[in-house]
Amino acid sequence: MTDQYDRSPRSGSPPLELRDFQQLRPGEIVRLHYDAVNEGTFLWRHSHVDGRGVVGSFLYEDDERGWAPDDDYLYEFEGVACRGSGAEPVHFAMPKSDA
């Protein structure tokens, strides 16, 4: 993992790199968080890591549509794994509460 790109000081861990996902098994589900610009949590069902990034599917727990198609991906931007058009770095750890 890297600490050179920590745009989210509330996070309990540094942003993940693509290599952090290589240890996951296909079908394994992990909870990911983001809080650099927007803030949220989603489940990620891992498939594999390839030239595009980390391939899999996501689910926002309050979304009644269910899991996204299995060809979604997390991409690399400035050395870290990101989701969304705003290059939101993702983390395994829950962001720290302000309370």
Secondary structure, DSSP 8 states (H G I E B T S, - for coil): --STT---TT-SS----HHHHTTS-TT-EEEEEE-SSS-EEEEEEEEEE-SSSEEEEEE-TT-TT-S--TTEEEEEETTEEEETTTTEE-BSS------
